[in-house]
Amino acid sequence: MKIFCLSAPLPGVINMMTSYFQALGKAVKSLTVTVLRNAVLFIPGVIILNYFWKLNGVIAAQPVVETLIAAICVIMYIRDIKTGSS
């Protein structure tokens, strides 16, 4: 539970950035975030962390992946703001 509580704000950041890209008509960026979160990083994260830490790794996979995706979202947002494309 401690691990989940530490990462609780991250889904909000991820969803806000996904909505931001959708609202501006940047479907590719929004889709990228969604696919990275649900397939590209989460499934390998569960497999890899399960290998190293068994059940604790499976439980820790979601916060670890959400941290990575939140960082990617912030980077994508900053790059989008810097390019000035709205």
PyMOL Python script that loads the backbone (N, CA, C, O; Angstrom):
from pymol import cmd

cmd.read_pdbstr("""\
ATOM      1  N   MET A   1       0.814  -1.194   0.000  1.00  0.00           N
ATOM      2  CA  MET A   1       0.000   0.000   0.000  1.00  0.00           C
ATOM      3  C   MET A   1       0.857   1.258   0.000  1.00  0.00           C
ATOM      4  O   MET A   1       0.481   2.270  -0.592  1.00  0.00           O
ATOM      5  N   LYS A   2       2.001   1.195   0.659  1.00  0.00           N
ATOM      6  CA  LYS A   2       2.874   2.367   0.701  1.00  0.00           C
ATOM      7  C   LYS A   2       3.335   2.757  -0.698  1.00  0.00           C
ATOM      8  O   LYS A   2       3.395   3.937  -1.042  1.00  0.00           O
ATOM      9  N   ILE A   3       3.655   1.758  -1.486  1.00  0.00           N
ATOM     10  CA  ILE A   3       4.121   2.010  -2.852  1.00  0.00           C
ATOM     11  C   ILE A   3       3.024   2.675  -3.667  1.00  0.00           C
ATOM     12  O   ILE A   3       3.285   3.631  -4.398  1.00  0.00           O
ATOM     13  N   PHE A   4       1.799   2.178  -3.549  1.00  0.00           N
ATOM     14  CA  PHE A   4       0.686   2.770  -4.291  1.00  0.00           C
ATOM     15  C   PHE A   4       0.395   4.190  -3.828  1.00  0.00           C
ATOM     16  O   PHE A   4       0.092   5.061  -4.643  1.00  0.00           O
ATOM     17  N   CYS A   5       0.484   4.424  -2.530  1.00  0.00           N
ATOM     18  CA  CYS A   5       0.204   5.759  -1.997  1.00  0.00           C
ATOM     19  C   CYS A   5       1.224   6.779  -2.484  1.00  0.00           C
ATOM     20  O   CYS A   5       0.878   7.935  -2.728  1.00  0.00           O
ATOM     21  N   LEU A   6       2.457   6.366  -2.624  1.00  0.00           N
ATOM     22  CA  LEU A   6       3.486   7.290  -3.113  1.00  0.00           C
ATOM     23  C   LEU A   6       3.245   7.705  -4.558  1.00  0.00           C
ATOM     24  O   LEU A   6       3.590   8.817  -4.958  1.00  0.00           O
ATOM     25  N   SER A   7       2.656   6.815  -5.331  1.00  0.00           N
ATOM     26  CA  SER A   7       2.454   7.121  -6.744  1.00  0.00           C
ATOM     27  C   SER A   7       1.026   7.566  -7.053  1.00  0.00           C
ATOM     28  O   SER A   7       0.664   7.667  -8.225  1.00  0.00           O
ATOM     29  N   ALA A   8       0.215   7.833  -6.047  1.00  0.00           N
ATOM     30  CA  ALA A   8      -1.194   8.185  -6.262  1.00  0.00           C
ATOM     31  C   ALA A   8      -1.406   9.420  -7.135  1.00  0.00           C
ATOM     32  O   ALA A   8      -2.340   9.407  -7.936  1.00  0.00           O
ATOM     33  N   PRO A   9      -0.608  10.488  -7.042  1.00  0.00           N
ATOM     34  CA  PRO A   9      -0.849  11.661  -7.886  1.00  0.00           C
ATOM     35  C   PRO A   9      -0.477  11.453  -9.361  1.00  0.00           C
ATOM     36  O   PRO A   9      -0.921  12.218 -10.217  1.00  0.00           O
ATOM     37  N   LEU A  10       0.301  10.466  -9.659  1.00  0.00           N
ATOM     38  CA  LEU A  10       0.808  10.292 -11.018  1.00  0.00           C
ATOM     39  C   LEU A  10      -0.271   9.976 -12.059  1.00  0.00           C
ATOM     40  O   LEU A  10      -0.195  10.513 -13.164  1.00  0.00           O
ATOM     41  N   PRO A  11      -1.261   9.143 -11.772  1.00  0.00           N
ATOM     42  CA  PRO A  11      -2.313   8.943 -12.782  1.00  0.00           C
ATOM     43  C   PRO A  11      -3.041  10.238 -13.140  1.00  0.00           C
ATOM     44  O   PRO A  11      -3.495  10.406 -14.271  1.00  0.00           O
ATOM     45  N   GLY A  12      -3.149  11.145 -12.182  1.00  0.00           N
ATOM     46  CA  GLY A  12      -3.763  12.437 -12.472  1.00  0.00           C
ATOM     47  C   GLY A  12      -2.957  13.238 -13.475  1.00  0.00           C
ATOM     48  O   GLY A  12      -3.514  13.854 -14.384  1.00  0.00           O
ATOM     49  N   VAL A  13      -1.650  13.227 -13.306  1.00  0.00           N
ATOM     50  CA  VAL A  13      -0.766  13.926 -14.242  1.00  0.00           C
ATOM     51  C   VAL A  13      -0.867  13.288 -15.622  1.00  0.00           C
ATOM     52  O   VAL A  13      -0.957  13.986 -16.632  1.00  0.00           O
ATOM     53  N   ILE A  14      -0.852  11.977 -15.658  1.00  0.00           N
ATOM     54  CA  ILE A  14      -0.917  11.253 -16.928  1.00  0.00           C
ATOM     55  C   ILE A  14      -2.238  11.534 -17.640  1.00  0.00           C
ATOM     56  O   ILE A  14      -2.253  11.821 -18.837  1.00  0.00           O
ATOM     57  N   ASN A  15      -3.340  11.453 -16.907  1.00  0.00           N
ATOM     58  CA  ASN A  15      -4.645  11.701 -17.518  1.00  0.00           C
ATOM     59  C   ASN A  15      -4.788  13.150 -17.964  1.00  0.00           C
ATOM     60  O   ASN A  15      -5.388  13.421 -19.005  1.00  0.00           O
ATOM     61  N   MET A  16      -4.248  14.077 -17.195  1.00  0.00           N
ATOM     62  CA  MET A  16      -4.310  15.485 -17.574  1.00  0.00           C
ATOM     63  C   MET A  16      -3.521  15.733 -18.863  1.00  0.00           C
ATOM     64  O   MET A  16      -3.985  16.468 -19.734  1.00  0.00           O
ATOM     65  N   MET A  17      -2.351  15.137 -18.993  1.00  0.00           N
ATOM     66  CA  MET A  17      -1.557  15.327 -20.202  1.00  0.00           C
ATOM     67  C   MET A  17      -2.220  14.655 -21.402  1.00  0.00           C
ATOM     68  O   MET A  17      -2.186  15.195 -22.508  1.00  0.00           O
ATOM     69  N   THR A  18      -2.818  13.493 -21.197  1.00  0.00           N
ATOM     70  CA  THR A  18      -3.533  12.825 -22.283  1.00  0.00           C
ATOM     71  C   THR A  18      -4.699  13.688 -22.751  1.00  0.00           C
ATOM     72  O   THR A  18      -4.917  13.844 -23.953  1.00  0.00           O
ATOM     73  N   SER A  19      -5.440  14.243 -21.815  1.00  0.00           N
ATOM     74  CA  SER A  19      -6.568  15.121 -22.158  1.00  0.00           C
ATOM     75  C   SER A  19      -6.093  16.389 -22.838  1.00  0.00           C
ATOM     76  O   SER A  19      -6.746  16.880 -23.759  1.00  0.00           O
ATOM     77  N   TYR A  20      -4.960  16.929 -22.397  1.00  0.00           N
ATOM     78  CA  TYR A  20      -4.376  18.125 -22.999  1.00  0.00           C
ATOM     79  C   TYR A  20      -4.074  17.876 -24.477  1.00  0.00           C
ATOM     80  O   TYR A  20      -4.438  18.682 -25.334  1.00  0.00           O
ATOM     81  N   PHE A  21      -3.416  16.772 -24.766  1.00  0.00           N
ATOM     82  CA  PHE A  21      -3.073  16.469 -26.159  1.00  0.00           C
ATOM     83  C   PHE A  21      -4.324  16.194 -26.991  1.00  0.00           C
ATOM     84  O   PHE A  21      -4.390  16.588 -28.155  1.00  0.00           O
ATOM     85  N   GLN A  22      -5.305  15.530 -26.412  1.00  0.00           N
ATOM     86  CA  GLN A  22      -6.549  15.278 -27.143  1.00  0.00           C
ATOM     87  C   GLN A  22      -7.284  16.580 -27.432  1.00  0.00           C
ATOM     88  O   GLN A  22      -7.814  16.764 -28.527  1.00  0.00           O
ATOM     89  N   ALA A  23      -7.318  17.479 -26.460  1.00  0.00           N
ATOM     90  CA  ALA A  23      -8.037  18.742 -26.629  1.00  0.00           C
ATOM     91  C   ALA A  23      -7.418  19.601 -27.724  1.00  0.00           C
ATOM     92  O   ALA A  23      -8.122  20.346 -28.405  1.00  0.00           O
ATOM     93  N   LEU A  24      -6.117  19.501 -27.892  1.00  0.00           N
ATOM     94  CA  LEU A  24      -5.440  20.284 -28.922  1.00  0.00           C
ATOM     95  C   LEU A  24      -5.389  19.562 -30.265  1.00  0.00           C
ATOM     96  O   LEU A  24      -4.783  20.057 -31.215  1.00  0.00           O
ATOM     97  N   GLY A  25      -6.013  18.410 -30.344  1.00  0.00           N
ATOM     98  CA  GLY A  25      -6.054  17.677 -31.604  1.00  0.00           C
ATOM     99  C   GLY A  25      -4.767  16.947 -31.924  1.00  0.00           C
ATOM    100  O   GLY A  25      -4.487  16.660 -33.088  1.00  0.00           O
ATOM    101  N   LYS A  26      -3.986  16.644 -30.910  1.00  0.00           N
ATOM    102  CA  LYS A  26      -2.713  15.929 -31.109  1.00  0.00           C
ATOM    103  C   LYS A  26      -2.923  14.467 -30.720  1.00  0.00           C
ATOM    104  O   LYS A  26      -2.437  13.991 -29.694  1.00  0.00           O
ATOM    105  N   ALA A  27      -3.659  13.784 -31.576  1.00  0.00           N
ATOM    106  CA  ALA A  27      -4.055  12.412 -31.284  1.00  0.00           C
ATOM    107  C   ALA A  27      -2.867  11.465 -31.204  1.00  0.00           C
ATOM    108  O   ALA A  27      -2.885  10.511 -30.426  1.00  0.00           O
ATOM    109  N   VAL A  28      -1.848  11.718 -31.992  1.00  0.00           N
ATOM    110  CA  VAL A  28      -0.686  10.817 -31.996  1.00  0.00           C
ATOM    111  C   VAL A  28       0.020  10.850 -30.642  1.00  0.00           C
ATOM    112  O   VAL A  28       0.411   9.806 -30.121  1.00  0.00           O
ATOM    113  N   LYS A  29       0.184  12.041 -30.074  1.00  0.00           N
ATOM    114  CA  LYS A  29       0.841  12.148 -28.769  1.00  0.00           C
ATOM    115  C   LYS A  29      -0.009  11.500 -27.679  1.00  0.00           C
ATOM    116  O   LYS A  29       0.514  10.814 -26.801  1.00  0.00           O
ATOM    117  N   SER A  30      -1.321  11.721 -27.740  1.00  0.00           N
ATOM    118  CA  SER A  30      -2.215  11.111 -26.768  1.00  0.00           C
ATOM    119  C   SER A  30      -2.186   9.591 -26.883  1.00  0.00           C
ATOM    120  O   SER A  30      -2.131   8.886 -25.875  1.00  0.00           O
ATOM    121  N   LEU A  31      -2.221   9.097 -28.101  1.00  0.00           N
ATOM    122  CA  LEU A  31      -2.162   7.655 -28.323  1.00  0.00           C
ATOM    123  C   LEU A  31      -0.824   7.079 -27.861  1.00  0.00           C
ATOM    124  O   LEU A  31      -0.771   5.976 -27.317  1.00  0.00           O
ATOM    125  N   THR A  32       0.241   7.823 -28.079  1.00  0.00           N
ATOM    126  CA  THR A  32       1.570   7.378 -27.642  1.00  0.00           C
ATOM    127  C   THR A  32       1.601   7.165 -26.136  1.00  0.00           C
ATOM    128  O   THR A  32       2.101   6.146 -25.660  1.00  0.00           O
ATOM    129  N   VAL A  33       1.073   8.117 -25.393  1.00  0.00           N
ATOM    130  CA  VAL A  33       1.043   8.001 -23.931  1.00  0.00           C
ATOM    131  C   VAL A  33       0.221   6.783 -23.518  1.00  0.00           C
ATOM    132  O   VAL A  33       0.643   6.018 -22.650  1.00  0.00           O
ATOM    133  N   THR A  34      -0.932   6.598 -24.122  1.00  0.00           N
ATOM    134  CA  THR A  34      -1.809   5.487 -23.770  1.00  0.00           C
ATOM    135  C   THR A  34      -1.174   4.135 -24.087  1.00  0.00           C
ATOM    136  O   THR A  34      -1.223   3.215 -23.272  1.00  0.00           O
ATOM    137  N   VAL A  35      -0.587   4.020 -25.258  1.00  0.00           N
ATOM    138  CA  VAL A  35       0.032   2.743 -25.649  1.00  0.00           C
ATOM    139  C   VAL A  35       1.261   2.455 -24.787  1.00  0.00           C
ATOM    140  O   VAL A  35       1.473   1.314 -24.375  1.00  0.00           O
ATOM    141  N   LEU A  36       2.068   3.476 -24.513  1.00  0.00           N
ATOM    142  CA  LEU A  36       3.222   3.262 -23.646  1.00  0.00           C
ATOM    143  C   LEU A  36       2.796   2.784 -22.268  1.00  0.00           C
ATOM    144  O   LEU A  36       3.395   1.874 -21.696  1.00  0.00           O
ATOM    145  N   ARG A  37       1.757   3.410 -21.750  1.00  0.00           N
ATOM    146  CA  ARG A  37       1.316   3.078 -20.394  1.00  0.00           C
ATOM    147  C   ARG A  37       0.742   1.667 -20.321  1.00  0.00           C
ATOM    148  O   ARG A  37       1.074   0.909 -19.410  1.00  0.00           O
ATOM    149  N   ASN A  38      -0.105   1.315 -21.260  1.00  0.00           N
ATOM    150  CA  ASN A  38      -0.854   0.070 -21.141  1.00  0.00           C
ATOM    151  C   ASN A  38      -0.183  -1.152 -21.754  1.00  0.00           C
ATOM    152  O   ASN A  38      -0.501  -2.277 -21.366  1.00  0.00           O
ATOM    153  N   ALA A  39       0.717  -0.971 -22.679  1.00  0.00           N
ATOM    154  CA  ALA A  39       1.277  -2.142 -23.351  1.00  0.00           C
ATOM    155  C   ALA A  39       2.798  -2.158 -23.336  1.00  0.00           C
ATOM    156  O   ALA A  39       3.407  -3.126 -22.882  1.00  0.00           O
ATOM    157  N   VAL A  40       3.397  -1.114 -23.820  1.00  0.00           N
ATOM    158  CA  VAL A  40       4.843  -1.128 -24.047  1.00  0.00           C
ATOM    159  C   VAL A  40       5.637  -1.195 -22.746  1.00  0.00           C
ATOM    160  O   VAL A  40       6.648  -1.894 -22.680  1.00  0.00           O
ATOM    161  N   LEU A  41       5.197  -0.481 -21.713  1.00  0.00           N
ATOM    162  CA  LEU A  41       5.956  -0.473 -20.464  1.00  0.00           C
ATOM    163  C   LEU A  41       5.345  -1.342 -19.363  1.00  0.00           C
ATOM    164  O   LEU A  41       6.075  -1.956 -18.586  1.00  0.00           O
ATOM    165  N   PHE A  42       4.021  -1.399 -19.291  1.00  0.00           N
ATOM    166  CA  PHE A  42       3.401  -2.114 -18.171  1.00  0.00           C
ATOM    167  C   PHE A  42       3.621  -3.624 -18.235  1.00  0.00           C
ATOM    168  O   PHE A  42       4.017  -4.236 -17.243  1.00  0.00           O
ATOM    169  N   ILE A  43       3.369  -4.216 -19.377  1.00  0.00           N
ATOM    170  CA  ILE A  43       3.502  -5.675 -19.482  1.00  0.00           C
ATOM    171  C   ILE A  43       4.950  -6.124 -19.263  1.00  0.00           C
ATOM    172  O   ILE A  43       5.181  -7.028 -18.460  1.00  0.00           O
ATOM    173  N   PRO A  44       5.941  -5.521 -19.950  1.00  0.00           N
ATOM    174  CA  PRO A  44       7.325  -5.908 -19.634  1.00  0.00           C
ATOM    175  C   PRO A  44       7.715  -5.573 -18.192  1.00  0.00           C
ATOM    176  O   PRO A  44       8.509  -6.287 -17.579  1.00  0.00           O
ATOM    177  N   GLY A  45       7.150  -4.480 -17.651  1.00  0.00           N
ATOM    178  CA  GLY A  45       7.444  -4.122 -16.261  1.00  0.00           C
ATOM    179  C   GLY A  45       6.983  -5.191 -15.294  1.00  0.00           C
ATOM    180  O   GLY A  45       7.699  -5.528 -14.352  1.00  0.00           O
ATOM    181  N   VAL A  46       5.800  -5.724 -15.514  1.00  0.00           N
ATOM    182  CA  VAL A  46       5.290  -6.796 -14.657  1.00  0.00           C
ATOM    183  C   VAL A  46       6.175  -8.034 -14.772  1.00  0.00           C
ATOM    184  O   VAL A  46       6.512  -8.660 -13.767  1.00  0.00           O
ATOM    185  N   ILE A  47       6.545  -8.378 -15.988  1.00  0.00           N
ATOM    186  CA  ILE A  47       7.362  -9.579 -16.194  1.00  0.00           C
ATOM    187  C   ILE A  47       8.743  -9.425 -15.567  1.00  0.00           C
ATOM    188  O   ILE A  47       9.220 -10.326 -14.878  1.00  0.00           O
ATOM    189  N   ILE A  48       9.377  -8.295 -15.802  1.00  0.00           N
ATOM    190  CA  ILE A  48      10.739  -8.085 -15.282  1.00  0.00           C
ATOM    191  C   ILE A  48      10.747  -7.976 -13.765  1.00  0.00           C
ATOM    192  O   ILE A  48      11.565  -8.616 -13.104  1.00  0.00           O
ATOM    193  N   LEU A  49       9.852  -7.179 -13.209  1.00  0.00           N
ATOM    194  CA  LEU A  49       9.833  -7.025 -11.753  1.00  0.00           C
ATOM    195  C   LEU A  49       9.378  -8.301 -11.054  1.00  0.00           C
ATOM    196  O   LEU A  49       9.810  -8.572  -9.933  1.00  0.00           O
ATOM    197  N   ASN A  50       8.523  -9.084 -11.687  1.00  0.00           N
ATOM    198  CA  ASN A  50       8.142 -10.381 -11.132  1.00  0.00           C
ATOM    199  C   ASN A  50       9.346 -11.307 -11.066  1.00  0.00           C
ATOM    200  O   ASN A  50       9.511 -12.056 -10.103  1.00  0.00           O
ATOM    201  N   TYR A  51      10.175 -11.253 -12.080  1.00  0.00           N
ATOM    202  CA  TYR A  51      11.368 -12.107 -12.103  1.00  0.00           C
ATOM    203  C   TYR A  51      12.301 -11.780 -10.931  1.00  0.00           C
ATOM    204  O   TYR A  51      12.851 -12.685 -10.303  1.00  0.00           O
ATOM    205  N   PHE A  52      12.477 -10.498 -10.641  1.00  0.00           N
ATOM    206  CA  PHE A  52      13.414 -10.098  -9.591  1.00  0.00           C
ATOM    207  C   PHE A  52      12.815 -10.147  -8.184  1.00  0.00           C
ATOM    208  O   PHE A  52      13.496 -10.559  -7.244  1.00  0.00           O
ATOM    209  N   TRP A  53      11.551  -9.733  -8.022  1.00  0.00           N
ATOM    210  CA  TRP A  53      10.976  -9.599  -6.682  1.00  0.00           C
ATOM    211  C   TRP A  53       9.697 -10.384  -6.473  1.00  0.00           C
ATOM    212  O   TRP A  53       9.000 -10.148  -5.486  1.00  0.00           O
ATOM    213  N   LYS A  54       9.363 -11.293  -7.345  1.00  0.00           N
ATOM    214  CA  LYS A  54       8.153 -12.131  -7.253  1.00  0.00           C
ATOM    215  C   LYS A  54       6.903 -11.263  -7.101  1.00  0.00           C
ATOM    216  O   LYS A  54       6.726 -10.311  -7.861  1.00  0.00           O
ATOM    217  N   LEU A  55       6.044 -11.568  -6.147  1.00  0.00           N
ATOM    218  CA  LEU A  55       4.775 -10.851  -6.024  1.00  0.00           C
ATOM    219  C   LEU A  55       4.972  -9.367  -5.734  1.00  0.00           C
ATOM    220  O   LEU A  55       4.213  -8.539  -6.237  1.00  0.00           O
ATOM    221  N   ASN A  56       5.962  -9.019  -4.943  1.00  0.00           N
ATOM    222  CA  ASN A  56       6.231  -7.606  -4.667  1.00  0.00           C
ATOM    223  C   ASN A  56       6.579  -6.851  -5.949  1.00  0.00           C
ATOM    224  O   ASN A  56       6.246  -5.674  -6.087  1.00  0.00           O
ATOM    225  N   GLY A  57       7.232  -7.511  -6.864  1.00  0.00           N
ATOM    226  CA  GLY A  57       7.555  -6.890  -8.143  1.00  0.00           C
ATOM    227  C   GLY A  57       6.328  -6.631  -8.988  1.00  0.00           C
ATOM    228  O   GLY A  57       6.225  -5.607  -9.663  1.00  0.00           O
ATOM    229  N   VAL A  58       5.395  -7.574  -8.943  1.00  0.00           N
ATOM    230  CA  VAL A  58       4.142  -7.399  -9.687  1.00  0.00           C
ATOM    231  C   VAL A  58       3.376  -6.205  -9.114  1.00  0.00           C
ATOM    232  O   VAL A  58       2.827  -5.395  -9.861  1.00  0.00           O
ATOM    233  N   ILE A  59       3.343  -6.106  -7.804  1.00  0.00           N
ATOM    234  CA  ILE A  59       2.659  -4.998  -7.150  1.00  0.00           C
ATOM    235  C   ILE A  59       3.360  -3.675  -7.444  1.00  0.00           C
ATOM    236  O   ILE A  59       2.700  -2.652  -7.628  1.00  0.00           O
ATOM    237  N   ALA A  60       4.682  -3.689  -7.487  1.00  0.00           N
ATOM    238  CA  ALA A  60       5.444  -2.461  -7.719  1.00  0.00           C
ATOM    239  C   ALA A  60       5.464  -2.041  -9.177  1.00  0.00           C
ATOM    240  O   ALA A  60       5.878  -0.922  -9.481  1.00  0.00           O
ATOM    241  N   ALA A  61       5.035  -2.894 -10.081  1.00  0.00           N
ATOM    242  CA  ALA A  61       5.106  -2.573 -11.509  1.00  0.00           C
ATOM    243  C   ALA A  61       4.282  -1.345 -11.862  1.00  0.00           C
ATOM    244  O   ALA A  61       4.746  -0.490 -12.616  1.00  0.00           O
ATOM    245  N   GLN A  62       3.080  -1.244 -11.336  1.00  0.00           N
ATOM    246  CA  GLN A  62       2.227  -0.115 -11.685  1.00  0.00           C
ATOM    247  C   GLN A  62       2.821   1.226 -11.253  1.00  0.00           C
ATOM    248  O   GLN A  62       2.881   2.132 -12.084  1.00  0.00           O
ATOM    249  N   PRO A  63       3.259   1.406 -10.019  1.00  0.00           N
ATOM    250  CA  PRO A  63       3.854   2.693  -9.655  1.00  0.00           C
ATOM    251  C   PRO A  63       5.134   3.015 -10.427  1.00  0.00           C
ATOM    252  O   PRO A  63       5.390   4.172 -10.758  1.00  0.00           O
ATOM    253  N   VAL A  64       5.929   1.996 -10.707  1.00  0.00           N
ATOM    254  CA  VAL A  64       7.163   2.227 -11.460  1.00  0.00           C
ATOM    255  C   VAL A  64       6.841   2.705 -12.870  1.00  0.00           C
ATOM    256  O   VAL A  64       7.430   3.671 -13.355  1.00  0.00           O
ATOM    257  N   VAL A  65       5.906   2.027 -13.522  1.00  0.00           N
ATOM    258  CA  VAL A  65       5.514   2.398 -14.883  1.00  0.00           C
ATOM    259  C   VAL A  65       4.851   3.775 -14.891  1.00  0.00           C
ATOM    260  O   VAL A  65       5.108   4.577 -15.789  1.00  0.00           O
ATOM    261  N   GLU A  66       4.009   4.054 -13.910  1.00  0.00           N
ATOM    262  CA  GLU A  66       3.358   5.360 -13.851  1.00  0.00           C
ATOM    263  C   GLU A  66       4.363   6.483 -13.638  1.00  0.00           C
ATOM    264  O   GLU A  66       4.184   7.580 -14.168  1.00  0.00           O
ATOM    265  N   THR A  67       5.402   6.229 -12.880  1.00  0.00           N
ATOM    266  CA  THR A  67       6.450   7.233 -12.696  1.00  0.00           C
ATOM    267  C   THR A  67       7.156   7.518 -14.015  1.00  0.00           C
ATOM    268  O   THR A  67       7.401   8.675 -14.356  1.00  0.00           O
ATOM    269  N   LEU A  68       7.482   6.467 -14.753  1.00  0.00           N
ATOM    270  CA  LEU A  68       8.129   6.642 -16.051  1.00  0.00           C
ATOM    271  C   LEU A  68       7.228   7.383 -17.033  1.00  0.00           C
ATOM    272  O   LEU A  68       7.680   8.290 -17.731  1.00  0.00           O
ATOM    273  N   ILE A  69       5.958   6.999 -17.087  1.00  0.00           N
ATOM    274  CA  ILE A  69       5.027   7.634 -18.015  1.00  0.00           C
ATOM    275  C   ILE A  69       4.784   9.088 -17.635  1.00  0.00           C
ATOM    276  O   ILE A  69       4.685   9.944 -18.514  1.00  0.00           O
ATOM    277  N   ALA A  70       4.685   9.379 -16.343  1.00  0.00           N
ATOM    278  CA  ALA A  70       4.504  10.771 -15.919  1.00  0.00           C
ATOM    279  C   ALA A  70       5.696  11.620 -16.341  1.00  0.00           C
ATOM    280  O   ALA A  70       5.522  12.754 -16.786  1.00  0.00           O
ATOM    281  N   ALA A  71       6.902  11.082 -16.206  1.00  0.00           N
ATOM    282  CA  ALA A  71       8.099  11.813 -16.646  1.00  0.00           C
ATOM    283  C   ALA A  71       8.071  12.030 -18.156  1.00  0.00           C
ATOM    284  O   ALA A  71       8.400  13.117 -18.632  1.00  0.00           O
ATOM    285  N   ILE A  72       7.684  11.014 -18.907  1.00  0.00           N
ATOM    286  CA  ILE A  72       7.585  11.143 -20.361  1.00  0.00           C
ATOM    287  C   ILE A  72       6.531  12.181 -20.733  1.00  0.00           C
ATOM    288  O   ILE A  72       6.744  12.976 -21.649  1.00  0.00           O
ATOM    289  N   CYS A  73       5.405  12.183 -20.037  1.00  0.00           N
ATOM    290  CA  CYS A  73       4.346  13.166 -20.303  1.00  0.00           C
ATOM    291  C   CYS A  73       4.830  14.588 -20.063  1.00  0.00           C
ATOM    292  O   CYS A  73       4.560  15.486 -20.861  1.00  0.00           O
ATOM    293  N   VAL A  74       5.539  14.789 -18.970  1.00  0.00           N
ATOM    294  CA  VAL A  74       6.047  16.132 -18.659  1.00  0.00           C
ATOM    295  C   VAL A  74       7.041  16.581 -19.723  1.00  0.00           C
ATOM    296  O   VAL A  74       7.025  17.739 -20.139  1.00  0.00           O
ATOM    297  N   ILE A  75       7.894  15.683 -20.159  1.00  0.00           N
ATOM    298  CA  ILE A  75       8.862  16.017 -21.212  1.00  0.00           C
ATOM    299  C   ILE A  75       8.129  16.354 -22.513  1.00  0.00           C
ATOM    300  O   ILE A  75       8.473  17.325 -23.188  1.00  0.00           O
ATOM    301  N   MET A  76       7.119  15.550 -22.863  1.00  0.00           N
ATOM    302  CA  MET A  76       6.350  15.833 -24.082  1.00  0.00           C
ATOM    303  C   MET A  76       5.639  17.177 -23.969  1.00  0.00           C
ATOM    304  O   MET A  76       5.580  17.923 -24.946  1.00  0.00           O
ATOM    305  N   TYR A  77       5.099  17.496 -22.799  1.00  0.00           N
ATOM    306  CA  TYR A  77       4.405  18.761 -22.591  1.00  0.00           C
ATOM    307  C   TYR A  77       5.373  19.944 -22.727  1.00  0.00           C
ATOM    308  O   TYR A  77       5.065  20.929 -23.399  1.00  0.00           O
ATOM    309  N   ILE A  78       6.527  19.840 -22.095  1.00  0.00           N
ATOM    310  CA  ILE A  78       7.522  20.928 -22.180  1.00  0.00           C
ATOM    311  C   ILE A  78       7.974  21.139 -23.605  1.00  0.00           C
ATOM    312  O   ILE A  78       8.088  22.279 -24.056  1.00  0.00           O
ATOM    313  N   ARG A  79       8.234  20.054 -24.325  1.00  0.00           N
ATOM    314  CA  ARG A  79       8.629  20.186 -25.736  1.00  0.00           C
ATOM    315  C   ARG A  79       7.510  20.800 -26.558  1.00  0.00           C
ATOM    316  O   ARG A  79       7.772  21.580 -27.474  1.00  0.00           O
ATOM    317  N   ASP A  80       6.263  20.460 -26.244  1.00  0.00           N
ATOM    318  CA  ASP A  80       5.123  21.007 -26.977  1.00  0.00           C
ATOM    319  C   ASP A  80       4.983  22.509 -26.710  1.00  0.00           C
ATOM    320  O   ASP A  80       4.691  23.282 -27.623  1.00  0.00           O
ATOM    321  N   ILE A  81       5.188  22.906 -25.480  1.00  0.00           N
ATOM    322  CA  ILE A  81       5.107  24.334 -25.116  1.00  0.00           C
ATOM    323  C   ILE A  81       6.254  25.114 -25.784  1.00  0.00           C
ATOM    324  O   ILE A  81       6.044  26.218 -26.288  1.00  0.00           O
ATOM    325  N   LYS A  82       7.443  24.548 -25.785  1.00  0.00           N
ATOM    326  CA  LYS A  82       8.590  25.238 -26.376  1.00  0.00           C
ATOM    327  C   LYS A  82       8.450  25.441 -27.878  1.00  0.00           C
ATOM    328  O   LYS A  82       8.893  26.458 -28.412  1.00  0.00           O
ATOM    329  N   THR A  83       7.836  24.477 -28.561  1.00  0.00           N
ATOM    330  CA  THR A  83       7.666  24.625 -29.995  1.00  0.00           C
ATOM    331  C   THR A  83       6.557  25.625 -30.323  1.00  0.00           C
ATOM    332  O   THR A  83       6.466  26.124 -31.444  1.00  0.00           O
ATOM    333  N   GLY A  84       5.723  25.905 -29.332  1.00  0.00           N
ATOM    334  CA  GLY A  84       4.678  26.898 -29.521  1.00  0.00           C
ATOM    335  C   GLY A  84       3.541  26.443 -30.390  1.00  0.00           C
ATOM    336  O   GLY A  84       2.738  27.258 -30.844  1.00  0.00           O
ATOM    337  N   SER A  85       3.456  25.148 -30.631  1.00  0.00           N
ATOM    338  CA  SER A  85       2.368  24.634 -31.470  1.00  0.00           C
ATOM    339  C   SER A  85       1.153  24.368 -30.604  1.00  0.00           C
ATOM    340  O   SER A  85       1.204  23.588 -29.652  1.00  0.00           O
ATOM    341  N   SER A  86       0.068  25.024 -30.948  1.00  0.00           N
ATOM    342  CA  SER A  86      -1.169  24.833 -30.188  1.00  0.00           C
ATOM    343  C   SER A  86      -2.293  24.396 -31.072  1.00  0.00           C
ATOM    344  O   SER A  86      -3.409  24.189 -30.595  1.00  0.00           O
TER     345      SER A  86
END
""", "prot")
cmd.dss("prot")
cmd.show_as("cartoon", "prot")
cmd.util.cbc("prot")
cmd.orient("prot")
